[in-house]
Amino acid sequence: MPPLWESFYAWLEQLNPVKRSKLEKAVIYAKKHKETLRNYLQDGRCEISNNAAEPLPV
């Protein structure tokens, strides 16, 4: 992966966000979805939004 990607995750490891803060939630999300986010970056065909997968309102 690009050096920026590795730097981002190294930076995440150094963070110590306040418990139950929005930053903590974002850090946990990024760590939990590291592989999924990596796949997204590797395939330029991936959509940034999942709106196409959402059902239309009735």
mmJSON file of the N, C-alpha and C atoms, coordinates in Angstrom:
{"data_MODEL":{"atom_site":{
"group_PDB":["ATOM","ATOM","ATOM","ATOM","ATOM","ATOM","ATOM","ATOM","ATOM","ATOM","ATOM","ATOM","ATOM","ATOM","ATOM","ATOM","ATOM","ATOM","ATOM","ATOM","ATOM","ATOM","ATOM","ATOM","ATOM","ATOM","ATOM","ATOM","ATOM","ATOM","ATOM","ATOM","ATOM","ATOM","ATOM","ATOM","ATOM","ATOM","ATOM","ATOM","ATOM","ATOM","ATOM","ATOM","ATOM","ATOM","ATOM","ATOM","ATOM","ATOM","ATOM","ATOM","ATOM","ATOM","ATOM","ATOM","ATOM","ATOM","ATOM","ATOM","ATOM","ATOM","ATOM","ATOM","ATOM","ATOM","ATOM","ATOM","ATOM","ATOM","ATOM","ATOM","ATOM","ATOM","ATOM","ATOM","ATOM","ATOM","ATOM","ATOM","ATOM","ATOM","ATOM","ATOM","ATOM","ATOM","ATOM","ATOM","ATOM","ATOM","ATOM","ATOM","ATOM","ATOM","ATOM","ATOM","ATOM","ATOM","ATOM","ATOM","ATOM","ATOM","ATOM","ATOM","ATOM","ATOM","ATOM","ATOM","ATOM","ATOM","ATOM","ATOM","ATOM","ATOM","ATOM","ATOM","ATOM","ATOM","ATOM","ATOM","ATOM","ATOM","ATOM","ATOM","ATOM","ATOM","ATOM","ATOM","ATOM","ATOM","ATOM","ATOM","ATOM","ATOM","ATOM","ATOM","ATOM","ATOM","ATOM","ATOM","ATOM","ATOM","ATOM","ATOM","ATOM","ATOM","ATOM","ATOM","ATOM","ATOM","ATOM","ATOM","ATOM","ATOM","ATOM","ATOM","ATOM","ATOM","ATOM","ATOM","ATOM","ATOM","ATOM","ATOM","ATOM","ATOM","ATOM","ATOM","ATOM","ATOM","ATOM","ATOM","ATOM","ATOM"],
"id":[1,2,3,4,5,6,7,8,9,10,11,12,13,14,15,16,17,18,19,20,21,22,23,24,25,26,27,28,29,30,31,32,33,34,35,36,37,38,39,40,41,42,43,44,45,46,47,48,49,50,51,52,53,54,55,56,57,58,59,60,61,62,63,64,65,66,67,68,69,70,71,72,73,74,75,76,77,78,79,80,81,82,83,84,85,86,87,88,89,90,91,92,93,94,95,96,97,98,99,100,101,102,103,104,105,106,107,108,109,110,111,112,113,114,115,116,117,118,119,120,121,122,123,124,125,126,127,128,129,130,131,132,133,134,135,136,137,138,139,140,141,142,143,144,145,146,147,148,149,150,151,152,153,154,155,156,157,158,159,160,161,162,163,164,165,166,167,168,169,170,171,172,173,174],
"type_symbol":["N","C","C","N","C","C","N","C","C","N","C","C","N","C","C","N","C","C","N","C","C","N","C","C","N","C","C","N","C","C","N","C","C","N","C","C","N","C","C","N","C","C","N","C","C","N","C","C","N","C","C","N","C","C","N","C","C","N","C","C","N","C","C","N","C","C","N","C","C","N","C","C","N","C","C","N","C","C","N","C","C","N","C","C","N","C","C","N","C","C","N","C","C","N","C","C","N","C","C","N","C","C","N","C","C","N","C","C","N","C","C","N","C","C","N","C","C","N","C","C","N","C","C","N","C","C","N","C","C","N","C","C","N","C","C","N","C","C","N","C","C","N","C","C","N","C","C","N","C","C","N","C","C","N","C","C","N","C","C","N","C","C","N","C","C","N","C","C","N","C","C","N","C","C"],
"label_atom_id":["N","CA","C","N","CA","C","N","CA","C","N","CA","C","N","CA","C","N","CA","C","N","CA","C","N","CA","C","N","CA","C","N","CA","C","N","CA","C","N","CA","C","N","CA","C","N","CA","C","N","CA","C","N","CA","C","N","CA","C","N","CA","C","N","CA","C","N","CA","C","N","CA","C","N","CA","C","N","CA","C","N","CA","C","N","CA","C","N","CA","C","N","CA","C","N","CA","C","N","CA","C","N","CA","C","N","CA","C","N","CA","C","N","CA","C","N","CA","C","N","CA","C","N","CA","C","N","CA","C","N","CA","C","N","CA","C","N","CA","C","N","CA","C","N","CA","C","N","CA","C","N","CA","C","N","CA","C","N","CA","C","N","CA","C","N","CA","C","N","CA","C","N","CA","C","N","CA","C","N","CA","C","N","CA","C","N","CA","C","N","CA","C","N","CA","C","N","CA","C","N","CA","C"],
"label_alt_id":[null,null,null,null,null,null,null,null,null,null,null,null,null,null,null,null,null,null,null,null,null,null,null,null,null,null,null,null,null,null,null,null,null,null,null,null,null,null,null,null,null,null,null,null,null,null,null,null,null,null,null,null,null,null,null,null,null,null,null,null,null,null,null,null,null,null,null,null,null,null,null,null,null,null,null,null,null,null,null,null,null,null,null,null,null,null,null,null,null,null,null,null,null,null,null,null,null,null,null,null,null,null,null,null,null,null,null,null,null,null,null,null,null,null,null,null,null,null,null,null,null,null,null,null,null,null,null,null,null,null,null,null,null,null,null,null,null,null,null,null,null,null,null,null,null,null,null,null,null,null,null,null,null,null,null,null,null,null,null,null,null,null,null,null,null,null,null,null,null,null,null,null,null,null],
"label_comp_id":["MET","MET","MET","PRO","PRO","PRO","PRO","PRO","PRO","LEU","LEU","LEU","TRP","TRP","TRP","GLU","GLU","GLU","SER","SER","SER","PHE","PHE","PHE","TYR","TYR","TYR","ALA","ALA","ALA","TRP","TRP","TRP","LEU","LEU","LEU","GLU","GLU","GLU","GLN","GLN","GLN","LEU","LEU","LEU","ASN","ASN","ASN","PRO","PRO","PRO","VAL","VAL","VAL","LYS","LYS","LYS","ARG","ARG","ARG","SER","SER","SER","LYS","LYS","LYS","LEU","LEU","LEU","GLU","GLU","GLU","LYS","LYS","LYS","ALA","ALA","ALA","VAL","VAL","VAL","ILE","ILE","ILE","TYR","TYR","TYR","ALA","ALA","ALA","LYS","LYS","LYS","LYS","LYS","LYS","HIS","HIS","HIS","LYS","LYS","LYS","GLU","GLU","GLU","THR","THR","THR","LEU","LEU","LEU","ARG","ARG","ARG","ASN","ASN","ASN","TYR","TYR","TYR","LEU","LEU","LEU","GLN","GLN","GLN","ASP","ASP","ASP","GLY","GLY","GLY","ARG","ARG","ARG","CYS","CYS","CYS","GLU","GLU","GLU","ILE","ILE","ILE","SER","SER","SER","ASN","ASN","ASN","ASN","ASN","ASN","ALA","ALA","ALA","ALA","ALA","ALA","GLU","GLU","GLU","PRO","PRO","PRO","LEU","LEU","LEU","PRO","PRO","PRO","VAL","VAL","VAL"],
"label_asym_id":["A","A","A","A","A","A","A","A","A","A","A","A","A","A","A","A","A","A","A","A","A","A","A","A","A","A","A","A","A","A","A","A","A","A","A","A","A","A","A","A","A","A","A","A","A","A","A","A","A","A","A","A","A","A","A","A","A","A","A","A","A","A","A","A","A","A","A","A","A","A","A","A","A","A","A","A","A","A","A","A","A","A","A","A","A","A","A","A","A","A","A","A","A","A","A","A","A","A","A","A","A","A","A","A","A","A","A","A","A","A","A","A","A","A","A","A","A","A","A","A","A","A","A","A","A","A","A","A","A","A","A","A","A","A","A","A","A","A","A","A","A","A","A","A","A","A","A","A","A","A","A","A","A","A","A","A","A","A","A","A","A","A","A","A","A","A","A","A","A","A","A","A","A","A"],
"label_entity_id":["1","1","1","1","1","1","1","1","1","1","1","1","1","1","1","1","1","1","1","1","1","1","1","1","1","1","1","1","1","1","1","1","1","1","1","1","1","1","1","1","1","1","1","1","1","1","1","1","1","1","1","1","1","1","1","1","1","1","1","1","1","1","1","1","1","1","1","1","1","1","1","1","1","1","1","1","1","1","1","1","1","1","1","1","1","1","1","1","1","1","1","1","1","1","1","1","1","1","1","1","1","1","1","1","1","1","1","1","1","1","1","1","1","1","1","1","1","1","1","1","1","1","1","1","1","1","1","1","1","1","1","1","1","1","1","1","1","1","1","1","1","1","1","1","1","1","1","1","1","1","1","1","1","1","1","1","1","1","1","1","1","1","1","1","1","1","1","1","1","1","1","1","1","1"],
"label_seq_id":[1,1,1,2,2,2,3,3,3,4,4,4,5,5,5,6,6,6,7,7,7,8,8,8,9,9,9,10,10,10,11,11,11,12,12,12,13,13,13,14,14,14,15,15,15,16,16,16,17,17,17,18,18,18,19,19,19,20,20,20,21,21,21,22,22,22,23,23,23,24,24,24,25,25,25,26,26,26,27,27,27,28,28,28,29,29,29,30,30,30,31,31,31,32,32,32,33,33,33,34,34,34,35,35,35,36,36,36,37,37,37,38,38,38,39,39,39,40,40,40,41,41,41,42,42,42,43,43,43,44,44,44,45,45,45,46,46,46,47,47,47,48,48,48,49,49,49,50,50,50,51,51,51,52,52,52,53,53,53,54,54,54,55,55,55,56,56,56,57,57,57,58,58,58],
"pdbx_PDB_ins_code":[null,null,null,null,null,null,null,null,null,null,null,null,null,null,null,null,null,null,null,null,null,null,null,null,null,null,null,null,null,null,null,null,null,null,null,null,null,null,null,null,null,null,null,null,null,null,null,null,null,null,null,null,null,null,null,null,null,null,null,null,null,null,null,null,null,null,null,null,null,null,null,null,null,null,null,null,null,null,null,null,null,null,null,null,null,null,null,null,null,null,null,null,null,null,null,null,null,null,null,null,null,null,null,null,null,null,null,null,null,null,null,null,null,null,null,null,null,null,null,null,null,null,null,null,null,null,null,null,null,null,null,null,null,null,null,null,null,null,null,null,null,null,null,null,null,null,null,null,null,null,null,null,null,null,null,null,null,null,null,null,null,null,null,null,null,null,null,null,null,null,null,null,null,null],
"Cartn_x":[0.845,0.0,0.888,0.305,1.073,1.576,2.699,3.249,2.258,1.431,0.447,-0.519,-0.918,-1.818,-1.167,0.09,0.81,1.006,1.281,1.444,0.143,-0.967,-2.27,-2.531,-2.289,-2.552,-1.527,-0.317,0.67,0.215,-0.316,-0.832,-2.016,-2.91,-4.06,-3.611,-2.546,-2.052,-1.524,-1.099,-0.555,-1.638,-2.823,-3.901,-4.418,-4.867,-5.504,-6.751,-7.786,-8.966,-9.754,-10.492,-11.358,-12.411,-12.657,-13.65,-15.012,-15.666,-17.008,-17.083,-15.947,-15.956,-16.152,-16.463,-16.609,-15.285,-14.191,-12.875,-12.609,-12.942,-12.734,-13.547,-14.785,-15.622,-15.007,-14.466,-13.837,-12.585,-11.786,-10.559,-10.908,-11.872,-12.297,-12.822,-13.613,-14.158,-13.031,-12.076,-10.975,-10.142,-9.899,-9.123,-9.903,-11.185,-12.027,-12.177,-12.186,-12.44,-11.191,-10.03,-8.777,-8.701,-9.001,-8.904,-9.94,-11.142,-12.186,-11.8,-11.295,-10.872,-9.698,-8.806,-7.667,-8.165,-9.13,-9.69,-10.322,-10.999,-11.619,-10.555,-9.438,-8.382,-7.687,-7.649,-6.955,-7.777,-9.078,-9.938,-10.658,-10.2,-10.77,-12.211,-12.717,-14.111,-15.086,-14.603,-15.482,-16.143,-17.409,-18.148,-17.865,-17.82,-17.59,-18.883,-20.002,-21.301,-21.961,-22.763,-23.517,-24.981,-25.269,-26.645,-27.303,-26.542,-27.126,-27.634,-27.081,-27.494,-28.69,-29.013,-30.116,-31.447,-32.464,-33.784,-34.383,-35.171,-35.85,-36.989,-37.252,-38.379,-39.705,-40.625,-41.95,-42.919],
"Cartn_y":[-1.186,0.0,1.246,2.359,3.601,3.995,4.69,5.126,5.963,6.739,7.547,6.664,5.543,4.585,4.024,3.61,3.054,4.119,5.338,6.441,6.719,6.654,6.886,5.879,4.602,3.585,3.626,4.04,4.231,5.377,6.429,7.568,7.143,6.314,5.834,5.096,4.305,3.532,4.432,5.637,6.552,7.355,7.39,8.184,7.544,8.389,7.945,8.809,8.59,9.457,9.255,10.272,10.227,9.148,8.369,7.289,7.835,7.085,7.386,8.683,9.217,10.427,10.038,11.026,10.771,10.341,10.901,10.502,9.041,8.599,7.196,6.293,6.676,5.88,5.8,6.914,6.934,6.064,6.118,5.318,3.832,3.471,2.071,1.595,2.433,2.077,1.852,2.78,2.67,1.419,1.105,-0.096,-1.363,-1.36,-2.533,-2.828,-1.781,-1.934,-1.724,-1.946,-1.699,-2.46,-3.728,-4.533,-4.101,-3.81,-3.359,-2.036,-1.117,0.182,0.014,-0.902,-1.168,-1.681,-2.6,-3.117,-1.998,-1.097,0.038,0.874,1.12,1.933,1.224,-0.097,-0.842,-1.014,-0.887,-1.104,0.198,0.834,2.111,2.029,0.825,0.673,0.77,0.7,0.739,2.108,2.08,3.309,3.785,5.085,5.626,5.574,5.421,5.388,4.035,3.605,2.366,2.668,3.889,4.276,3.368,2.883,2.012,0.697,0.298,-0.947,-0.748,0.487,0.775,0.687,0.123,0.077,1.475,1.679,2.949,3.05,4.253,4.408,4.159,3.617,3.276,4.374],
"Cartn_z":[0.0,0.0,0.0,-0.394,-0.433,0.961,0.994,2.288,3.102,2.428,3.149,3.933,3.324,3.984,5.246,5.108,6.262,7.337,6.925,7.885,8.628,7.903,8.521,9.632,9.345,10.366,11.497,11.226,12.296,13.202,12.595,13.365,14.224,13.666,14.439,15.692,15.568,16.708,17.829,17.484,18.487,19.193,18.633,19.22,20.498,21.384,22.619,22.826,22.01,22.082,23.372,23.721,24.9,24.685,25.722,25.638,25.227,24.351,23.843,23.035,22.607,21.785,20.322,19.506,18.074,17.474,17.973,17.467,17.789,19.0,19.356,18.431,18.156,17.255,15.866,15.382,14.051,14.016,15.073,15.141,15.165,15.973,16.062,14.7,14.048,12.734,11.723,11.683,10.715,10.968,12.227,12.556,12.203,12.511,12.272,10.776,9.963,8.534,7.686,8.248,7.538,6.22,6.222,5.001,3.962,4.407,3.489,2.854,3.659,3.132,2.173,2.475,1.593,0.243,0.259,-0.989,-1.809,-1.126,-1.805,-2.524,-1.877,-2.477,-3.632,-3.604,-4.642,-5.92,-5.827,-6.99,-7.348,-8.405,-8.815,-9.297,-9.484,-9.912,-8.753,-7.537,-6.362,-6.224,-5.893,-5.639,-4.222,-4.025,-2.69,-1.858,-2.527,-1.863,-2.111,-1.16,-1.36,-1.684,-2.095,-2.389,-3.421,-4.38,-5.411,-4.799,-3.676,-3.034,-2.103,-1.793,-0.874,-1.621,-0.96,-1.616,-1.722,-2.768,-2.941,-1.936,-1.42,-0.479,-1.19,-0.454,-1.021,-0.724],
"occupancy":[1.0,1.0,1.0,1.0,1.0,1.0,1.0,1.0,1.0,1.0,1.0,1.0,1.0,1.0,1.0,1.0,1.0,1.0,1.0,1.0,1.0,1.0,1.0,1.0,1.0,1.0,1.0,1.0,1.0,1.0,1.0,1.0,1.0,1.0,1.0,1.0,1.0,1.0,1.0,1.0,1.0,1.0,1.0,1.0,1.0,1.0,1.0,1.0,1.0,1.0,1.0,1.0,1.0,1.0,1.0,1.0,1.0,1.0,1.0,1.0,1.0,1.0,1.0,1.0,1.0,1.0,1.0,1.0,1.0,1.0,1.0,1.0,1.0,1.0,1.0,1.0,1.0,1.0,1.0,1.0,1.0,1.0,1.0,1.0,1.0,1.0,1.0,1.0,1.0,1.0,1.0,1.0,1.0,1.0,1.0,1.0,1.0,1.0,1.0,1.0,1.0,1.0,1.0,1.0,1.0,1.0,1.0,1.0,1.0,1.0,1.0,1.0,1.0,1.0,1.0,1.0,1.0,1.0,1.0,1.0,1.0,1.0,1.0,1.0,1.0,1.0,1.0,1.0,1.0,1.0,1.0,1.0,1.0,1.0,1.0,1.0,1.0,1.0,1.0,1.0,1.0,1.0,1.0,1.0,1.0,1.0,1.0,1.0,1.0,1.0,1.0,1.0,1.0,1.0,1.0,1.0,1.0,1.0,1.0,1.0,1.0,1.0,1.0,1.0,1.0,1.0,1.0,1.0,1.0,1.0,1.0,1.0,1.0,1.0],
"B_iso_or_equiv":[0.0,0.0,0.0,0.0,0.0,0.0,0.0,0.0,0.0,0.0,0.0,0.0,0.0,0.0,0.0,0.0,0.0,0.0,0.0,0.0,0.0,0.0,0.0,0.0,0.0,0.0,0.0,0.0,0.0,0.0,0.0,0.0,0.0,0.0,0.0,0.0,0.0,0.0,0.0,0.0,0.0,0.0,0.0,0.0,0.0,0.0,0.0,0.0,0.0,0.0,0.0,0.0,0.0,0.0,0.0,0.0,0.0,0.0,0.0,0.0,0.0,0.0,0.0,0.0,0.0,0.0,0.0,0.0,0.0,0.0,0.0,0.0,0.0,0.0,0.0,0.0,0.0,0.0,0.0,0.0,0.0,0.0,0.0,0.0,0.0,0.0,0.0,0.0,0.0,0.0,0.0,0.0,0.0,0.0,0.0,0.0,0.0,0.0,0.0,0.0,0.0,0.0,0.0,0.0,0.0,0.0,0.0,0.0,0.0,0.0,0.0,0.0,0.0,0.0,0.0,0.0,0.0,0.0,0.0,0.0,0.0,0.0,0.0,0.0,0.0,0.0,0.0,0.0,0.0,0.0,0.0,0.0,0.0,0.0,0.0,0.0,0.0,0.0,0.0,0.0,0.0,0.0,0.0,0.0,0.0,0.0,0.0,0.0,0.0,0.0,0.0,0.0,0.0,0.0,0.0,0.0,0.0,0.0,0.0,0.0,0.0,0.0,0.0,0.0,0.0,0.0,0.0,0.0,0.0,0.0,0.0,0.0,0.0,0.0],
"pdbx_formal_charge":[null,null,null,null,null,null,null,null,null,null,null,null,null,null,null,null,null,null,null,null,null,null,null,null,null,null,null,null,null,null,null,null,null,null,null,null,null,null,null,null,null,null,null,null,null,null,null,null,null,null,null,null,null,null,null,null,null,null,null,null,null,null,null,null,null,null,null,null,null,null,null,null,null,null,null,null,null,null,null,null,null,null,null,null,null,null,null,null,null,null,null,null,null,null,null,null,null,null,null,null,null,null,null,null,null,null,null,null,null,null,null,null,null,null,null,null,null,null,null,null,null,null,null,null,null,null,null,null,null,null,null,null,null,null,null,null,null,null,null,null,null,null,null,null,null,null,null,null,null,null,null,null,null,null,null,null,null,null,null,null,null,null,null,null,null,null,null,null,null,null,null,null,null,null],
"auth_seq_id":[1,1,1,2,2,2,3,3,3,4,4,4,5,5,5,6,6,6,7,7,7,8,8,8,9,9,9,10,10,10,11,11,11,12,12,12,13,13,13,14,14,14,15,15,15,16,16,16,17,17,17,18,18,18,19,19,19,20,20,20,21,21,21,22,22,22,23,23,23,24,24,24,25,25,25,26,26,26,27,27,27,28,28,28,29,29,29,30,30,30,31,31,31,32,32,32,33,33,33,34,34,34,35,35,35,36,36,36,37,37,37,38,38,38,39,39,39,40,40,40,41,41,41,42,42,42,43,43,43,44,44,44,45,45,45,46,46,46,47,47,47,48,48,48,49,49,49,50,50,50,51,51,51,52,52,52,53,53,53,54,54,54,55,55,55,56,56,56,57,57,57,58,58,58],
"auth_comp_id":["MET","MET","MET","PRO","PRO","PRO","PRO","PRO","PRO","LEU","LEU","LEU","TRP","TRP","TRP","GLU","GLU","GLU","SER","SER","SER","PHE","PHE","PHE","TYR","TYR","TYR","ALA","ALA","ALA","TRP","TRP","TRP","LEU","LEU","LEU","GLU","GLU","GLU","GLN","GLN","GLN","LEU","LEU","LEU","ASN","ASN","ASN","PRO","PRO","PRO","VAL","VAL","VAL","LYS","LYS","LYS","ARG","ARG","ARG","SER","SER","SER","LYS","LYS","LYS","LEU","LEU","LEU","GLU","GLU","GLU","LYS","LYS","LYS","ALA","ALA","ALA","VAL","VAL","VAL","ILE","ILE","ILE","TYR","TYR","TYR","ALA","ALA","ALA","LYS","LYS","LYS","LYS","LYS","LYS","HIS","HIS","HIS","LYS","LYS","LYS","GLU","GLU","GLU","THR","THR","THR","LEU","LEU","LEU","ARG","ARG","ARG","ASN","ASN","ASN","TYR","TYR","TYR","LEU","LEU","LEU","GLN","GLN","GLN","ASP","ASP","ASP","GLY","GLY","GLY","ARG","ARG","ARG","CYS","CYS","CYS","GLU","GLU","GLU","ILE","ILE","ILE","SER","SER","SER","ASN","ASN","ASN","ASN","ASN","ASN","ALA","ALA","ALA","ALA","ALA","ALA","GLU","GLU","GLU","PRO","PRO","PRO","LEU","LEU","LEU","PRO","PRO","PRO","VAL","VAL","VAL"],
"auth_asym_id":["A","A","A","A","A","A","A","A","A","A","A","A","A","A","A","A","A","A","A","A","A","A","A","A","A","A","A","A","A","A","A","A","A","A","A","A","A","A","A","A","A","A","A","A","A","A","A","A","A","A","A","A","A","A","A","A","A","A","A","A","A","A","A","A","A","A","A","A","A","A","A","A","A","A","A","A","A","A","A","A","A","A","A","A","A","A","A","A","A","A","A","A","A","A","A","A","A","A","A","A","A","A","A","A","A","A","A","A","A","A","A","A","A","A","A","A","A","A","A","A","A","A","A","A","A","A","A","A","A","A","A","A","A","A","A","A","A","A","A","A","A","A","A","A","A","A","A","A","A","A","A","A","A","A","A","A","A","A","A","A","A","A","A","A","A","A","A","A","A","A","A","A","A","A"],
"auth_atom_id":["N","CA","C","N","CA","C","N","CA","C","N","CA","C","N","CA","C","N","CA","C","N","CA","C","N","CA","C","N","CA","C","N","CA","C","N","CA","C","N","CA","C","N","CA","C","N","CA","C","N","CA","C","N","CA","C","N","CA","C","N","CA","C","N","CA","C","N","CA","C","N","CA","C","N","CA","C","N","CA","C","N","CA","C","N","CA","C","N","CA","C","N","CA","C","N","CA","C","N","CA","C","N","CA","C","N","CA","C","N","CA","C","N","CA","C","N","CA","C","N","CA","C","N","CA","C","N","CA","C","N","CA","C","N","CA","C","N","CA","C","N","CA","C","N","CA","C","N","CA","C","N","CA","C","N","CA","C","N","CA","C","N","CA","C","N","CA","C","N","CA","C","N","CA","C","N","CA","C","N","CA","C","N","CA","C","N","CA","C","N","CA","C","N","CA","C","N","CA","C","N","CA","C"],
"pdbx_PDB_model_num":[1,1,1,1,1,1,1,1,1,1,1,1,1,1,1,1,1,1,1,1,1,1,1,1,1,1,1,1,1,1,1,1,1,1,1,1,1,1,1,1,1,1,1,1,1,1,1,1,1,1,1,1,1,1,1,1,1,1,1,1,1,1,1,1,1,1,1,1,1,1,1,1,1,1,1,1,1,1,1,1,1,1,1,1,1,1,1,1,1,1,1,1,1,1,1,1,1,1,1,1,1,1,1,1,1,1,1,1,1,1,1,1,1,1,1,1,1,1,1,1,1,1,1,1,1,1,1,1,1,1,1,1,1,1,1,1,1,1,1,1,1,1,1,1,1,1,1,1,1,1,1,1,1,1,1,1,1,1,1,1,1,1,1,1,1,1,1,1,1,1,1,1,1,1]
}}}
